């Protein structure tokens, strides 16, 4: 996971404590449990709260079951700043996707899908209207690096789980977007930002600095 405090990717083993047990209107046992740990990089506390039906694992221990993912309760939101080079009309969707990540991975995935579609349309200069075709367009025409091309389908597929209720062929249950999948979407979107905004801005700044030096030396400027 990426620490919501320092944004460093770390491996964390959470301690789990059951807080309370109750029964719903169908007399099914439900409960709340808290998972907590300290980030091994920044030593800040990370706390999740989860509720749902009470079941047992393979060892017979009680666990919370069901499709609802844990909710991040501390810190109250993840720290994942959007690169300053990204235009405001794009970064606003990214920032909102970060804020709702632990509350609703499905909402986060839907926002990142919409954000990617806007980037490919307005800055990737795609002519297609559908995200599926936009991705095929930039890949087939070789407009993006291979590493990014391999990742783009993840946003499309995970976004489809967020936008359309898809059922498991095994359990028959609606398959929700998992937190790690929504986080993967953000990773891919950041890679797209790097390609379309960050690296071009860095190249422009370097060229401007070199042209200033060339001008002072009375030499022809780079075009």
C-alpha positions as CSV (number, residue, x, y, z in Angstrom):
1,X,0.0,0.0,0.0
2,X,1.0,3.7,-0.4
3,X,1.1,5.3,3.0
4,X,-1.6,8.0,3.2
5,X,0.8,10.2,5.2
6,X,4.1,10.0,3.2
7,X,2.9,8.4,-0.1
8,X,5.7,5.8,0.1
9,X,4.8,2.3,-1.0
10,X,5.3,0.1,2.1
11,X,4.3,-3.4,3.3
12,X,2.3,-3.2,6.5
13,X,0.9,-5.9,8.8
14,X,-2.2,-4.5,10.6
15,X,-3.3,-5.4,14.1
16,X,-7.0,-6.1,14.2
17,X,-9.4,-5.5,17.1
18,X,-13.1,-6.3,17.2
19,X,-15.0,-3.3,18.6
20,X,-18.6,-4.4,18.9
21,X,-21.1,-7.1,17.8
22,X,-24.8,-6.6,17.1
23,X,-27.6,-8.1,14.9
24,X,-29.3,-6.7,11.9
25,X,-33.0,-6.8,11.2
26,X,-32.6,-10.3,9.8
27,X,-31.0,-11.5,13.1
28,X,-27.6,-11.9,11.3
29,X,-24.5,-11.2,13.4
30,X,-22.7,-8.0,12.3
31,X,-19.7,-6.3,13.8
32,X,-17.2,-3.5,13.6
33,X,-13.5,-3.9,13.7
34,X,-10.5,-1.6,13.6
35,X,-7.2,-2.3,11.8
36,X,-4.2,-0.2,12.8
37,X,-0.5,0.0,12.2
38,X,2.4,2.5,12.0
39,X,3.9,3.2,8.6
40,X,7.5,1.7,8.6
41,X,8.7,4.7,6.7
42,X,7.3,7.7,8.5
43,X,6.1,6.0,11.7
44,X,2.7,7.7,11.4
45,X,-0.5,5.8,12.5
46,X,-2.8,4.4,9.8
47,X,-6.2,3.3,11.0
48,X,-9.0,1.6,9.1
49,X,-12.6,0.8,10.2
50,X,-14.7,-1.9,8.7
51,X,-18.2,-3.2,9.3
52,X,-20.2,-6.2,8.0
53,X,-21.5,-9.7,8.7
54,X,-19.4,-11.8,11.1
55,X,-18.0,-15.0,9.8
56,X,-15.0,-17.2,10.5
57,X,-11.8,-17.9,8.7
58,X,-10.0,-21.2,8.1
59,X,-8.7,-21.1,11.7
60,X,-12.1,-20.6,13.2
61,X,-11.4,-17.0,14.2
62,X,-14.2,-14.5,13.8
63,X,-13.8,-12.0,10.9
64,X,-15.8,-9.3,9.2
65,X,-17.0,-10.6,5.8
66,X,-18.9,-9.0,3.0
67,X,-18.1,-6.7,0.0
68,X,-17.7,-3.4,1.9
69,X,-14.0,-2.4,1.9
70,X,-12.4,-0.9,5.0
71,X,-12.7,2.9,5.5
72,X,-9.6,5.0,6.2
73,X,-10.4,7.0,9.4
74,X,-6.9,8.2,10.1
75,X,-5.5,10.2,8.5
76,X,-8.9,11.5,7.2
77,X,-7.6,11.6,3.6
78,X,-4.7,10.3,1.6
79,X,-1.9,12.7,0.8
80,X,-1.3,12.3,-2.9
81,X,-0.7,15.7,-4.5
82,X,-1.3,16.1,-8.2
83,X,1.8,17.4,-10.2
84,X,1.7,21.2,-10.5
85,X,2.2,21.0,-14.2
86,X,-1.3,19.4,-14.6
87,X,-4.0,21.9,-15.7
88,X,-6.7,22.7,-13.1
89,X,-9.5,21.3,-15.1
90,X,-7.7,17.9,-15.1
91,X,-6.2,17.9,-11.6
92,X,-9.6,18.6,-9.9
93,X,-10.9,15.2,-10.9
94,X,-7.6,13.6,-9.8
95,X,-7.8,15.3,-6.4
96,X,-11.4,14.3,-5.8
97,X,-10.5,10.7,-6.8
98,X,-7.8,10.7,-4.1
99,X,-10.1,12.1,-1.5
100,X,-12.8,9.5,-2.0
101,X,-10.4,6.5,-2.5
102,X,-10.9,4.9,0.9
103,X,-14.5,5.9,1.3
104,X,-15.7,4.7,-2.1
105,X,-13.1,2.9,-4.4
106,X,-15.9,2.7,-7.1
107,X,-16.3,6.5,-7.1
108,X,-12.6,7.0,-7.2
109,X,-12.2,4.6,-10.2
110,X,-15.1,6.3,-12.0
111,X,-13.4,9.7,-11.6
112,X,-10.0,8.5,-12.8
113,X,-11.6,6.9,-15.8
114,X,-13.3,10.2,-16.7
115,X,-10.1,12.1,-16.0
116,X,-8.1,9.8,-18.4
117,X,-10.7,10.2,-21.1
118,X,-10.4,14.0,-20.8
119,X,-6.6,13.8,-21.0
120,X,-6.6,11.6,-24.1
121,X,-9.3,13.8,-25.8
122,X,-7.9,17.2,-25.0
123,X,-4.2,16.6,-24.8
124,X,-3.7,13.3,-26.5
125,X,-5.6,14.7,-29.5
126,X,-7.7,11.6,-30.0
127,X,-10.6,11.8,-32.4
128,X,-12.5,8.8,-30.8
129,X,-15.3,9.5,-28.3
130,X,-15.3,6.2,-26.4
131,X,-12.4,5.5,-24.0
132,X,-11.9,2.1,-25.4
133,X,-11.3,3.5,-28.9
134,X,-9.2,6.4,-27.5
135,X,-6.8,4.0,-25.8
136,X,-6.6,1.9,-29.0
137,X,-5.9,5.1,-31.0
138,X,-2.9,6.3,-28.9
139,X,-1.5,2.8,-28.7
140,X,-1.8,1.8,-32.4
141,X,-0.4,5.1,-33.5
142,X,2.6,4.8,-31.1
143,X,1.9,8.1,-29.4
144,X,2.7,6.9,-25.9
145,X,5.6,4.9,-24.3
146,X,5.2,1.1,-24.2
147,X,5.1,0.9,-20.4
148,X,2.2,3.4,-20.2
149,X,0.4,1.6,-23.1
150,X,0.4,-1.6,-21.1
151,X,-1.2,0.1,-18.1
152,X,-4.0,2.1,-19.8
153,X,-6.3,-0.8,-20.1
154,X,-6.4,-1.1,-16.3
155,X,-8.2,2.2,-16.0
156,X,-10.6,1.3,-18.7
157,X,-11.5,-2.2,-17.2
158,X,-11.6,-1.1,-13.5
159,X,-13.7,2.0,-14.5
160,X,-16.1,-0.4,-16.2
161,X,-16.6,-2.3,-12.9
162,X,-17.4,1.1,-11.3
163,X,-19.8,2.2,-14.0
164,X,-21.6,-1.0,-14.7
165,X,-22.8,-3.7,-12.2
166,X,-21.0,-6.8,-13.2
167,X,-21.7,-10.1,-11.4
168,X,-19.4,-12.9,-10.5
169,X,-20.0,-16.1,-12.6
170,X,-19.2,-18.1,-9.5
171,X,-21.0,-16.4,-6.6
172,X,-23.6,-14.4,-8.5
173,X,-22.6,-11.4,-6.4
174,X,-22.0,-7.9,-7.8
175,X,-18.2,-7.4,-8.0
176,X,-17.1,-4.1,-6.5
177,X,-14.0,-2.2,-7.2
178,X,-11.3,-3.1,-4.7
179,X,-9.3,-0.3,-3.0
180,X,-6.0,-1.6,-4.5
181,X,-7.6,-1.5,-7.9
182,X,-8.7,2.1,-7.5
183,X,-5.2,2.9,-6.2
184,X,-3.7,1.3,-9.3
185,X,-5.9,3.6,-11.5
186,X,-4.4,6.6,-9.7
187,X,-0.9,5.2,-10.4
188,X,-1.7,4.8,-14.1
189,X,-3.2,8.3,-14.3
190,X,0.0,9.7,-12.7
191,X,2.0,8.0,-15.4
192,X,-0.2,9.6,-18.0
193,X,0.3,13.0,-16.4
194,X,4.1,12.5,-16.5
195,X,3.9,11.8,-20.2
196,X,1.5,14.6,-21.2
197,X,2.4,17.3,-18.7
198,X,5.4,16.8,-16.5
199,X,8.1,15.8,-19.0
200,X,7.1,18.3,-21.7
201,X,7.2,21.1,-19.0
202,X,10.7,19.9,-17.9
203,X,11.9,19.8,-21.4
204,X,10.6,23.3,-22.1
205,X,12.3,24.7,-19.0
206,X,15.6,23.1,-19.9
207,X,15.4,24.4,-23.4
208,X,14.6,27.9,-22.2
209,X,17.6,27.8,-19.8
210,X,19.9,26.7,-22.5
211,X,18.6,29.3,-25.0
212,X,19.2,32.0,-22.3
213,X,22.8,30.8,-22.0
214,X,23.2,30.7,-25.8
215,X,21.8,34.3,-26.2
216,X,24.3,35.6,-23.6
217,X,27.1,33.9,-25.6
218,X,25.8,35.4,-28.9
219,X,25.1,32.0,-30.3
220,X,22.1,30.8,-32.4
221,X,19.2,29.6,-30.3
222,X,17.6,26.2,-30.3
223,X,14.4,26.1,-32.2
